Amino acid sequence: MLSLLKRTIQLLPGFLLIAAVIWLAGPYLVISGSRPLETESSRLTAIVFVVLAWLAWVLFERWRARRASSQLASAVISQASAEPLPSGDVVKLRESFEQAVATLGARQKGRTLYDLPWYVFIGPPGSGKTTALLNSGLHFSLDASGGQSRLKGVGGTRNCDWWFTDEAVFLDTAGRFTTQDSDASADSAGWKEFLALLTKYRKRRPINGVILTISVKDLLTQGESAREQQVEAARYRLRELGRELQIELPVYVMVTMCDLIAGFAEYFDDQVQEGRAQVWGVTFPYEKTVSGQVTRMFPSEFEALVTRLNERMFARLEEETDARRRARIFAFPQQVASLRDSLAQYLNDLFAVKSGDQRILLRGVYFTSGTQEGTPIDRLLGAIGRGFRVAPEAVVAPGGRGKAYFVERLLTQVLIGESGLAGVNRRLEMRTAGLQLATYAGLVILTVLGVMVLSVSYRRNAEYLADMEREVTRLRAVPAARSVTSVQGLLPRLDAIRAVVTSANRHNDSVPWGMRWGLYQGRAMANAAQDAYLLELDASLLDFVAARLQQRLVQYGSEPEKLYEYLKAYLMLGQPEHMNEKHLQYLVNLEWSPANGVPHDVGASLTQHFQTLLDSDERLRPVPINASLVSQACSTVRRASMGRIMYSWLRETYASNDSQGVRLDVAGGVATTQVITRKSGVSLSQPLPSLFSRSAFEKITGSDLPELVEEFSKDNWVCDGGSDLGDRTRLQGELTNIYQQEYIAAWDAVVNDLVIVTPSTVDGMADLLGVLGGPTSPLKNLLDVITENTRLVGPAKAEAPADPGILAKGKSYADRVTTMFKQGPAAVAPSTPGALVTAHFKDLHRLVEGEAGKTPIEGSLNRLREVEQQLRGFGAAYGQKSIEVAQGDPQLRNLFMQIGRESETLPTPVREMIEQIGSRAQKTVTTASIDALASSYRQEVLAPCERLIAGRYPFSTSNSEIPLTEFAELFGPKGVFDRFFTERLESRVDTSTRPWSWKPGTVAPYPGMLGHFEDARAIRDAFFAGGSAQPSLRFGVIIASVDTETTQFALEIDGQKFDDRKGGAAPGTWPGQNAGSASASFNDRTGIASGPRFEGPWALFRFIDAGQPRHDSDTRTTLTFRGRREHEAQVVIDAVSLDNPFAKREWQRFGCGS
């Protein structure tokens, strides 16, 4: 109990520190968002838990020590069962040992064999082991009970005596056991088993030390051989202890029977009990003990002991009066000094370290005397007598009762005081040390990491709080929104607060490790920000919504369906117990939709704000209701058609399930979006409202209809139950009729909105027709889906009271709704729900009726497939020339006409799509044909034409001229123009008209293109008469007149000479044999000739141009030439053909076109 109290006092500062940490830092500990030590009671509980945990550990240690002691004692006793002693002896010894252990446990008051230090006495027989213990002054635990101080050992300790004291347990081994005088084979196994028991049950320190006794008598009298034998026996036992126990044991060498040293009794006779209890000897420094250097220190330490004896000797001599005693006192230090060499040699031999031996630690050497018996040995007088051959005087043994010298404190203060000095079980200690080292390293690492992560967490949380402070500062700068009446005016304040909330919550979904460790403040900040956000929403947005709903109640006073929905939503604000969040959110979202002039981003933000308000855990604050306005609205609702109102409610109920509605892109198949789209721009992937599906219709109009009416009746709280909800049968019929009308309108809108995506290329059109006319035609698939969802009853049940031509007339959805409202309350529907819908769409149904592959729609699609097959014969894959003739292909023309005729029998929406496909395909073919023709014209005609005539005479006033061969290549028979016209255009052109014209059904690639070919034909006819390959002209030349001053006038054209002396018409050709020149010369009396001259293949035409031509008729042209000195002559050129290039000079203005 005292040790427990002492230990508690030692640990008290630690407990106080832990309690302070728990009490002060506990409120800041956060684990998974909770604060387990936030309350005082929880912190007190934690402190008590720490104390109780420590007490539990102490009790566990006590229990473990008791159990180890009990197991050790039981194991020692159980060894006796294997002893070859008579059974009676075994039983007696075992009973004695059990009684001794029980007595020890009772006297020790809680201390056990496990707690007490254990020491082993070893030494030769008669070395004074037992005497030393008996005279040690220790309190023997068994004296009071059994009348004996020692207990005979059993089992493996049968060669030992057990000495149980209040301070320690001593095992006194028999002297013969040390010197191996006993039966070694019989003793060894039991002894080793006993040592194994010590190792098992006293794991860390099986024994605390070894006391090796050496008698002075042996030191003084033994010979060299006996001493070596004794040393070897002692070394064997010490090595055996070290080897079996796996520890380094401190060995205390006790030199006993010091009273046999002559003069001992006289020298120490003055010592009282206190003096006799002290220690006489040397305890070596611990570091020297561990290093194994103590045997070298012993001589000097022994000399110090002798010196101390010499110093005290003089005082003793003065006190003693008897001469003999004075002589013995005087000689005593020398008597002791005579032991030095033999004792030093003994220690050196015993503690010398040999290779492979367990190290033996010499802790100290001590001198003791248990009883003063026997005759002292005077080595000094004996040596003198032997030297002088004189018989020494006999030494008289001391008389009187013996006393113990220098034993008590040696055992109680030195040995037991150093009980923790013994080494430990090395295997266990290494394992324990490893665990401790790992634990300490782990603690250090955890501490360092803890400091680091706490520092990082503190810094990052501080940054987070600083960010939040900046957010709040920005929020303070935003004015409050309570007085704002516009939608946009609400946003700045609300967005600013939400930004604070978002910033506060930025880490809450996944808190970074660098912000955790009990310091994270995000959730607290987020909760505070969220509370402020909700308060702002409640104070501003909720009042704004209430005001807008009031406005709608006034606005829709004449529209009961809308009025009812808004009235219900308005009353929800005043009576939150009737709250339907989806209904309220739907209507409120309409208030800030783009339809009301609110930008999309503004509306989306306000929707999020209001949704947050509705999603809050707390019920909305009731808004004050305008009772007068509510009364007026209720009066209007009571007079309204409840069927129409119920349908509005039904539509809203299914609004959230639109994702389950029919998707046209899915229904049409994989390629649907590539060939079909919607005129309105709505994506085919946007589902139709699920309300307008066959499954929903059957569910609603089936067994669920009474339940729907009953569910609607739950809203009877609106207007305090004043709505007309009594006649449920009538309400069911009215609701069914309205539902069918809306169902028809919804599917009409879809059918009339479908349009074919028409490509602009022939290949693209072929792909389109291939998809539409294929076995998985998206158009047919869509018609199948439309039929599936609009044929709600079988043909026999499909009554047809409605206008059967609505689909054919193509009325718009708005027209039908307007008509419906103008007609007033809807008529009661036919007895079979769905009959109106089925009858309305019967024309569409017929398109997909019939045997597979032979339905009407498949016939039309087959025509499309035939067109596709025809188009596959044209296009880039077969060369552009082939597509040029597609415009006039008769088979294609017939197919397009057939498609047009067949489409006239189809319902309007489908007819329009088929006609659109046919007309677009025909237009695409035409466009592709003329585009190909235009491309060929550009490459085959226009390009070489521009290359040959651009900037050249006779098509330009340039000095450069077009060679006649290239002129023939361009305009001659089978030339560029002639060849292209014959191969590409002749079948499409009517050349009998002036100017030429395109035949009916032909589209010109370019405006004016045909005129160029007509002009080219005229040039061919004029220059290439008779189909000649090269240009040639025949003409006549007449020199009509010459002035009188001219003696001779002559012409030369391509080597052909004409003069005025020949008279009449002279024939000429172009080009001549010497082509390349044309000239006129005037000669007079001066003999000097003058006149124009031109060179080149087109010299004749340049010559004519210079002669100021006058066209007298279609074949005659008069030229006037003038020379120097006013010479003048007139020349007539007569063409032989009406295609006269001399008179018709328009051909020189020919252009290639573009």
FENHU-V208634 format. One record per residue. RES is the residue in one letter. OMEGA is omega as a letter, one per 20 degrees, with the letter a starting at -180 (* if undefined). D_LAST is the distance of its C-alpha to the last C-alpha in Angstrom with 2 decimals. Layout:
RES/OMEGA/D_LAST
RES/OMEGA/D_LAST
This chain:
M/r/122.40
L/r/123.03
S/r/120.25
L/r/117.88
L/r/118.83
K/a/118.39
R/r/115.00
T/r/113.99
I/r/114.99
Q/a/112.97
L/a/109.87
L/r/110.36
P/r/108.09
G/r/105.30
F/a/105.76
L/r/105.74
L/r/102.52
I/r/100.81
A/r/102.07
A/r/100.77
V/a/97.31
I/a/97.21
W/a/98.48
L/a/96.29
A/a/93.07
G/a/93.19
P/a/91.47
Y/r/88.35
L/a/88.04
V/r/85.04
I/r/84.52
S/r/81.53
G/a/81.41
S/r/85.15
R/a/88.01
P/a/91.03
L/a/93.37
E/a/92.42
T/r/95.72
E/a/99.13
S/r/100.53
S/r/97.83
R/r/98.58
L/r/102.32
T/r/101.70
A/r/99.70
I/r/102.53
V/r/105.13
F/r/103.01
V/a/102.99
V/r/106.77
L/r/107.28
A/r/105.01
W/r/107.12
L/r/110.33
A/r/108.96
W/r/108.20
V/r/111.73
L/r/113.25
F/r/111.13
E/r/112.35
R/r/115.95
W/r/115.51
R/r/113.99
A/r/116.90
R/a/119.47
R/r/117.82
A/r/117.69
S/r/121.38
S/r/122.36
Q/r/120.40
L/r/121.91
A/a/125.45
S/a/124.91
A/r/123.46
V/a/126.41
I/a/128.88
S/r/127.14
Q/a/127.67
A/a/131.39
S/a/130.89
A/a/130.30
E/r/133.44
P/r/136.24
L/r/138.83
P/a/141.01
S/r/139.21
G/r/141.67
D/a/140.88
V/a/137.18
V/a/137.55
K/a/139.82
L/a/137.54
R/r/134.46
E/r/136.23
S/a/137.40
F/r/133.93
E/a/132.35
Q/a/135.02
A/r/134.45
V/r/130.68
A/r/131.24
T/r/133.81
L/r/131.48
G/a/128.67
A/a/131.07
R/a/132.45
Q/r/129.14
K/r/127.89
G/r/124.42
R/a/124.24
T/r/123.92
L/a/124.31
Y/a/120.58
D/a/121.00
L/r/124.07
P/a/123.78
W/r/125.19
Y/r/127.21
V/r/128.78
F/r/132.12
I/a/132.58
G/a/135.49
P/r/138.38
P/r/141.40
G/a/143.68
S/r/141.17
G/a/141.72
K/a/138.59
T/a/140.44
T/a/142.82
A/r/139.98
L/a/138.43
L/a/141.77
N/a/142.51
S/a/138.99
G/r/139.67
L/r/136.74
H/a/137.11
F/a/137.26
S/a/135.77
L/a/138.12
D/a/141.42
A/a/141.62
S/a/140.95
G/a/142.19
G/r/144.60
Q/a/142.83
S/a/140.41
R/a/138.72
L/r/137.52
K/a/137.73
G/r/134.32
V/r/133.16
G/a/130.68
G/a/128.90
T/a/130.96
R/r/134.38
N/a/135.16
C/r/134.31
D/r/135.94
W/r/133.74
W/r/134.58
F/r/132.98
T/r/133.20
D/a/131.66
E/a/129.55
A/r/128.51
V/a/129.14
F/r/130.97
L/a/131.19
D/a/134.39
T/r/134.05
A/a/137.26
G/a/138.33
R/r/138.60
F/r/134.96
T/a/133.92
T/r/136.10
Q/r/135.22
D/r/138.82
S/r/137.65
D/a/136.08
A/a/132.59
S/a/131.12
A/a/132.45
D/a/131.41
S/a/127.98
A/a/126.04
G/a/127.38
W/r/126.86
K/r/123.26
E/r/122.62
F/r/124.04
L/r/121.80
A/r/118.81
L/r/119.86
L/r/119.92
T/a/116.44
K/a/115.18
Y/r/116.72
R/a/116.84
K/a/113.42
R/r/113.02
R/r/116.63
P/r/118.82
I/a/121.71
N/r/121.91
G/r/124.14
V/r/126.85
I/a/130.39
L/a/131.97
T/r/135.73
I/a/137.81
S/r/141.57
V/a/143.39
K/r/145.91
D/r/143.36
L/a/142.14
L/a/145.70
T/a/147.14
Q/r/144.42
G/a/144.11
E/a/140.91
S/a/140.33
A/a/140.90
R/r/138.65
E/r/135.76
Q/a/136.19
Q/r/136.09
V/a/133.02
E/r/131.18
A/r/132.09
A/r/130.83
R/a/127.60
Y/a/127.02
R/r/127.40
L/r/125.13
R/a/122.45
E/r/122.78
L/a/122.25
G/a/119.19
R/a/117.75
E/a/118.30
L/r/117.32
Q/r/114.42
I/r/115.36
E/a/116.89
L/r/120.32
P/a/122.34
V/r/125.81
Y/a/128.77
V/a/131.72
M/r/134.99
V/a/138.09
T/r/140.85
M/r/144.65
C/r/144.64
D/r/148.16
L/r/149.29
I/a/148.59
A/r/152.01
G/a/152.30
F/a/149.47
A/a/151.83
E/a/153.71
Y/a/150.55
F/a/148.79
D/a/151.92
D/a/151.26
Q/r/147.91
V/a/147.83
Q/a/145.44
E/r/142.56
G/r/143.05
R/a/143.32
A/a/140.04
Q/a/137.97
V/r/135.91
W/a/137.38
G/a/134.78
V/r/131.29
T/a/127.84
F/r/125.22
P/a/122.01
Y/a/119.27
E/r/116.86
K/r/119.64
T/a/120.34
V/a/116.77
S/r/116.46
G/a/119.64
Q/a/121.43
V/a/124.38
T/r/126.84
R/r/126.57
M/a/127.27
F/a/130.31
P/a/132.96
S/r/132.15
E/r/132.06
F/r/135.36
E/r/136.90
A/r/135.87
L/r/137.79
V/r/140.86
T/r/140.59
R/r/140.60
L/r/143.70
N/a/145.41
E/a/144.65
R/a/146.17
M/a/149.10
F/r/151.04
A/r/150.99
R/r/152.26
L/a/155.01
E/a/156.26
E/a/156.33
E/a/158.21
T/a/161.98
D/a/162.75
A/a/162.77
R/a/161.57
R/r/158.73
R/r/157.86
A/a/157.75
R/r/155.38
I/a/153.16
F/a/153.07
A/a/152.12
F/r/149.50
P/r/146.46
Q/r/147.38
Q/r/147.84
V/a/144.28
A/a/142.93
S/r/144.39
L/a/141.80
R/a/138.82
D/a/138.41
S/a/138.99
L/r/136.73
A/r/133.98
Q/r/134.17
Y/a/134.00
L/r/130.89
N/a/129.20
D/a/129.80
L/a/128.82
F/r/125.57
A/a/124.42
V/r/120.79
K/a/120.35
S/r/117.11
G/a/115.80
D/r/118.31
Q/a/117.47
R/r/118.06
I/a/121.28
L/r/121.33
L/a/124.69
R/a/124.82
G/r/128.38
V/a/131.99
Y/a/134.78
F/a/138.56
T/r/140.49
S/a/143.90
G/r/144.47
T/a/148.27
Q/r/150.85
E/r/152.43
G/a/153.69
T/r/155.13
P/a/152.98
I/a/152.18
D/a/153.17
R/a/151.19
L/r/152.36
L/r/156.12
G/r/155.56
A/r/153.93
I/a/156.74
G/r/159.40
R/r/157.79
G/a/157.59
F/r/161.27
R/r/162.57
V/r/163.76
A/a/163.46
P/r/161.20
E/a/162.62
A/r/161.65
V/a/158.92
V/r/160.01
A/a/157.52
P/r/156.87
G/r/158.78
G/a/157.89
R/a/154.90
G/r/151.52
K/r/148.63
A/r/144.86
Y/r/143.43
F/a/139.80
V/a/138.26
E/a/137.35
R/r/134.64
L/a/133.36
L/a/132.40
T/a/131.49
Q/a/129.72
V/a/128.48
L/a/127.62
I/r/126.76
G/r/125.27
E/a/122.82
S/r/122.08
G/a/118.35
L/a/118.50
A/r/118.40
G/a/115.21
V/r/113.34
N/a/112.26
R/r/109.71
R/r/107.48
L/a/107.55
E/r/107.35
M/r/104.37
R/r/102.63
T/r/103.72
A/r/102.81
G/r/99.41
L/r/98.90
Q/r/100.21
L/r/98.05
A/r/95.02
T/a/96.06
Y/r/96.61
A/r/93.38
G/r/91.61
L/r/93.26
V/a/92.30
I/r/88.72
L/r/88.61
T/a/90.13
V/r/87.64
L/r/84.76
G/r/86.20
V/a/86.36
M/a/82.84
V/r/81.31
L/r/83.29
S/r/82.11
V/a/78.49
S/r/78.92
Y/a/80.60
R/a/77.89
R/r/75.01
N/r/76.80
A/r/77.47
E/r/73.77
Y/r/73.01
L/r/75.52
A/r/74.09
D/a/70.61
M/r/72.14
E/r/73.87
R/r/70.58
E/a/69.03
V/r/72.00
T/r/71.74
R/r/68.12
L/a/69.26
R/a/71.94
A/a/69.32
V/a/67.55
P/r/69.18
A/a/70.84
A/a/68.84
R/a/71.73
S/a/70.97
V/a/67.19
T/r/65.95
S/a/62.17
V/a/60.66
Q/a/58.94
G/r/62.21
L/a/63.93
L/a/61.75
P/a/62.55
R/a/66.22
L/r/65.83
D/r/63.09
A/r/65.23
I/r/68.23
R/r/66.22
A/r/64.89
V/r/68.53
V/r/69.31
T/r/66.37
S/r/67.40
A/a/71.00
N/a/70.01
R/a/67.62
H/a/70.07
N/r/72.07
D/r/70.16
S/a/70.74
V/r/73.08
P/r/72.48
W/a/75.48
G/r/75.57
M/a/76.43
R/r/79.03
W/r/82.64
G/a/84.14
L/a/82.34
Y/a/79.20
Q/a/79.02
G/a/75.68
R/r/77.16
A/r/79.55
M/a/76.83
A/r/74.49
N/r/77.21
A/r/77.95
A/r/74.27
Q/r/73.78
D/r/76.81
A/r/75.51
Y/a/72.08
L/r/73.65
L/r/75.84
E/r/72.83
L/a/70.97
D/a/74.06
A/a/74.62
S/a/71.12
L/a/68.72
L/r/71.25
D/r/72.19
F/r/68.55
V/r/67.91
A/r/71.00
A/r/69.83
R/r/66.39
L/r/68.03
Q/r/70.25
Q/r/67.21
R/r/65.78
L/r/69.10
V/a/68.80
Q/a/65.10
Y/r/65.50
G/r/68.70
S/r/67.15
E/a/65.47
P/a/68.42
E/r/66.46
K/a/64.95
L/a/68.12
Y/a/70.24
E/a/68.19
Y/r/68.20
L/r/71.89
K/r/72.75
A/r/70.84
Y/r/72.53
L/r/75.94
M/r/75.30
L/r/75.12
G/a/78.53
Q/a/79.96
P/r/78.60
E/r/80.82
H/a/78.37
M/r/75.36
N/a/72.42
E/a/70.12
K/r/67.07
H/a/67.32
L/a/67.81
Q/a/65.05
Y/a/62.57
L/a/63.26
V/r/63.42
N/r/60.04
L/a/58.58
E/r/59.89
W/r/57.60
S/r/54.57
P/r/51.09
A/r/51.75
N/r/54.41
G/a/52.22
V/r/53.53
P/a/51.06
H/a/50.97
D/r/52.46
V/r/55.28
G/r/56.10
A/r/56.11
S/r/58.50
L/r/60.84
T/r/60.86
Q/r/62.09
H/a/64.75
F/r/66.06
Q/r/66.01
T/r/68.12
L/a/70.57
L/a/70.86
D/a/71.25
S/a/74.14
D/a/77.49
E/r/79.27
R/a/79.03
L/r/77.10
R/r/79.08
P/a/79.77
V/r/77.92
P/a/79.87
I/r/78.84
N/a/78.42
A/a/80.94
S/r/80.09
L/r/76.38
V/r/77.23
S/r/79.59
Q/a/76.95
A/r/74.41
C/r/77.01
S/r/77.82
T/a/74.19
V/a/73.96
R/a/77.12
R/a/75.57
A/r/72.35
S/a/71.27
M/r/72.46
G/r/70.32
R/r/67.16
I/r/68.65
M/r/69.57
Y/r/66.04
S/r/64.76
W/r/67.33
L/r/66.32
R/r/62.65
E/a/63.61
T/a/65.84
Y/a/63.01
A/a/60.50
S/a/61.56
N/a/61.05
D/r/57.35
S/r/56.68
Q/a/58.49
G/a/56.26
V/r/53.69
R/a/50.61
L/r/47.66
D/r/45.96
V/a/49.18
A/a/49.85
G/a/46.43
G/a/46.61
V/a/44.84
A/a/41.18
T/a/41.68
T/r/39.89
Q/a/36.81
V/a/36.35
I/r/38.23
T/r/38.42
R/a/39.90
K/a/38.21
S/a/40.60
G/r/39.56
V/a/43.05
S/r/43.16
L/a/44.35
S/r/46.81
Q/a/48.62
P/r/51.64
L/r/52.57
P/a/55.87
S/r/58.56
L/a/60.34
F/r/57.92
S/a/58.66
R/a/60.90
S/r/63.38
A/a/63.72
F/a/64.06
E/r/66.78
K/a/68.54
I/a/68.46
T/r/69.41
G/a/71.87
S/a/75.03
D/a/73.54
L/r/73.20
P/r/76.86
E/r/76.65
L/r/73.56
V/r/75.42
E/r/78.41
E/r/76.37
F/a/74.81
S/r/78.33
K/r/79.10
D/a/77.19
N/r/79.98
W/r/80.98
V/a/78.20
C/r/79.90
D/r/83.24
G/a/82.75
G/a/81.95
S/a/78.84
D/a/79.10
L/a/79.26
G/a/82.30
D/a/80.93
R/r/79.17
T/r/78.54
R/r/76.70
L/r/74.74
Q/r/73.69
G/a/72.43
E/r/70.60
L/a/69.00
T/a/67.92
N/r/66.31
I/r/64.36
Y/a/63.35
Q/r/61.90
Q/r/59.92
E/r/58.44
Y/r/57.86
I/a/55.85
A/a/53.84
A/a/53.07
W/r/51.81
D/a/49.93
A/r/48.07
V/a/47.18
V/a/46.10
N/a/43.96
D/a/42.36
L/r/41.05
V/a/37.35
I/r/35.34
V/a/32.99
T/r/29.82
P/a/27.42
S/a/23.66
T/r/23.49
V/r/24.92
D/r/27.37
G/r/28.45
M/r/28.94
A/r/30.95
D/r/33.07
L/a/33.63
L/r/34.73
G/r/36.86
V/a/38.68
L/a/39.15
G/a/40.23
G/a/42.33
P/r/46.14
T/a/46.15
S/r/43.61
P/r/43.59
L/r/43.15
K/r/46.26
N/r/48.11
L/r/47.44
L/r/48.65
D/a/51.72
V/r/52.43
I/r/51.95
T/a/54.29
E/a/56.74
N/r/56.98
T/r/57.00
R/a/59.21
L/r/62.31
V/r/64.75
G/a/65.00
P/a/63.83
A/a/67.42
K/a/67.77
A/r/64.46
E/a/65.61
A/r/62.81
P/a/63.84
A/r/60.58
D/a/57.57
P/a/56.01
G/a/52.66
I/a/51.99
L/a/49.71
A/a/47.95
K/r/47.56
G/r/46.09
K/r/48.23
S/r/47.55
Y/a/50.19
A/r/50.78
D/a/51.37
R/r/53.90
V/r/55.73
T/r/55.88
T/a/57.26
M/a/59.75
F/r/61.12
K/a/61.33
Q/r/63.43
G/a/66.05
P/a/68.05
A/r/66.68
A/a/68.51
V/a/70.58
A/r/68.54
P/a/69.44
S/a/72.24
T/r/69.99
P/r/67.82
G/a/64.24
A/r/64.40
L/a/62.14
V/a/59.47
T/a/59.69
A/a/59.50
H/a/56.52
F/a/54.38
K/r/55.71
D/r/52.39
L/a/50.81
H/a/53.88
R/a/53.47
L/a/50.09
V/r/51.85
E/r/55.04
G/a/55.98
E/a/56.32
A/a/54.23
G/a/50.97
K/r/51.37
T/a/50.94
P/a/48.56
I/r/46.15
E/r/46.11
G/r/45.10
S/a/41.97
L/r/41.32
N/r/41.71
R/r/38.80
L/r/36.69
R/r/37.91
E/r/36.93
V/r/33.36
E/r/33.42
Q/r/34.66
Q/a/31.89
L/r/29.22
R/r/30.89
G/r/29.77
F/r/26.10
G/a/24.32
A/a/23.93
A/a/27.51
Y/a/26.83
G/a/23.43
Q/a/20.02
K/a/20.07
S/a/23.05
I/a/21.57
E/a/18.91
V/a/21.87
A/a/23.55
Q/a/21.98
G/a/24.04
D/a/27.00
P/a/30.13
Q/r/32.40
L/a/30.24
R/r/29.89
N/r/33.68
L/a/34.34
F/r/32.29
M/a/34.19
Q/r/37.46
I/r/36.84
G/r/36.26
R/a/39.48
E/a/41.59
S/a/40.51
E/a/41.96
T/a/45.45
L/r/45.07
P/a/46.31
T/a/43.85
P/a/42.92
V/r/42.49
R/a/40.75
E/r/38.18
M/a/37.57
I/r/37.29
E/r/35.00
Q/r/32.88
I/a/32.70
G/a/31.86
S/a/29.18
R/r/27.61
A/r/27.79
Q/r/26.18
K/r/23.37
T/r/22.97
V/r/22.90
T/a/20.32
T/a/18.10
A/a/18.72
S/a/18.07
I/r/14.65
D/r/13.79
A/r/15.16
L/r/13.36
A/r/9.92
S/r/11.28
S/r/12.59
Y/a/9.52
R/a/7.89
Q/a/11.36
E/a/12.66
V/a/10.23
L/a/7.12
A/r/9.64
P/r/12.40
C/a/10.67
E/a/9.69
R/a/13.11
L/a/14.97
I/a/14.09
A/r/12.99
G/a/16.20
R/r/18.18
Y/j/20.26
P/a/20.09
F/r/16.45
S/r/17.72
T/a/21.27
S/r/21.63
N/r/24.75
S/a/22.82
E/r/22.26
I/r/20.41
P/a/23.21
L/r/24.04
T/r/24.01
E/r/20.43
F/r/19.59
A/r/21.49
E/a/19.81
L/a/16.38
F/a/17.59
G/r/21.09
P/a/22.69
K/r/21.70
G/a/19.02
V/a/15.60
F/a/14.26
D/a/17.76
R/a/18.59
F/a/15.64
F/a/16.20
T/a/19.91
E/a/19.98
R/a/17.49
L/a/16.82
E/a/19.87
S/a/22.10
R/a/19.93
V/r/19.20
D/a/21.85
T/a/21.61
S/a/24.80
T/r/23.35
R/i/21.88
P/r/19.03
W/r/18.36
S/r/18.43
W/r/18.25
K/a/21.71
P/r/23.49
G/a/22.86
T/r/19.35
V/a/16.56
A/r/13.03
P/a/10.66
Y/r/7.88
P/r/9.24
G/a/9.12
M/a/8.10
L/r/11.77
G/r/12.02
H/r/10.11
F/r/12.62
E/r/15.38
D/r/14.85
A/r/14.90
R/r/18.06
A/r/19.63
I/r/19.24
R/a/20.83
D/a/23.64
A/a/24.38
F/a/24.55
F/a/25.64
A/r/28.41
G/r/30.58
G/r/28.15
S/a/28.86
A/a/27.18
Q/a/26.86
P/r/25.96
S/r/29.16
L/r/30.42
R/a/33.98
F/r/35.32
G/a/38.59
V/r/39.66
I/r/42.36
I/a/43.80
A/a/44.71
S/r/46.64
V/a/47.74
D/a/49.60
T/a/53.41
E/a/53.45
T/r/51.30
T/r/53.52
Q/r/50.70
F/a/46.93
A/r/44.97
L/r/41.37
E/a/40.07
I/r/36.77
D/r/36.19
G/r/39.99
Q/a/40.72
K/r/43.19
F/r/43.80
D/a/46.59
D/a/48.36
R/a/51.52
K/a/50.30
G/r/49.61
G/a/47.59
A/r/44.15
A/a/43.38
P/r/40.79
G/r/37.93
T/r/35.10
W/i/31.91
P/r/31.77
G/a/35.53
Q/r/37.84
N/a/37.68
A/r/34.03
G/r/32.89
S/r/34.55
A/a/35.18
S/r/37.88
A/a/40.36
S/r/43.84
F/r/46.63
N/r/50.26
D/a/53.21
R/r/56.83
T/a/56.07
G/a/54.60
I/a/51.42
A/r/48.13
S/r/44.99
G/a/41.47
P/r/37.74
R/a/36.65
F/a/33.25
E/r/32.59
G/a/29.88
P/r/28.39
W/a/26.68
A/a/29.95
L/a/30.57
F/r/27.44
R/r/28.18
F/r/31.76
I/r/30.74
D/a/28.64
A/a/31.83
G/r/34.01
Q/a/32.84
P/r/31.88
R/a/33.21
H/a/32.11
D/r/35.35
S/a/34.16
D/a/31.47
T/a/33.04
R/r/34.88
T/r/33.70
T/a/36.27
L/r/35.95
T/a/38.29
F/r/39.23
R/r/41.60
G/r/43.60
R/r/46.16
R/r/49.19
E/r/47.30
H/a/46.92
E/r/44.66
A/r/43.63
Q/a/41.55
V/r/39.81
V/r/38.56
I/r/35.84
D/r/36.17
A/a/33.40
V/a/34.73
S/r/31.86
L/r/30.24
D/a/26.82
N/a/27.60
P/r/25.02
F/a/27.62
A/a/27.76
K/a/24.19
R/r/22.28
E/a/19.04
W/r/17.68
Q/r/17.82
R/a/15.11
F/r/12.60
G/a/9.03
C/a/6.82
G/a/3.82
S/*/0.00
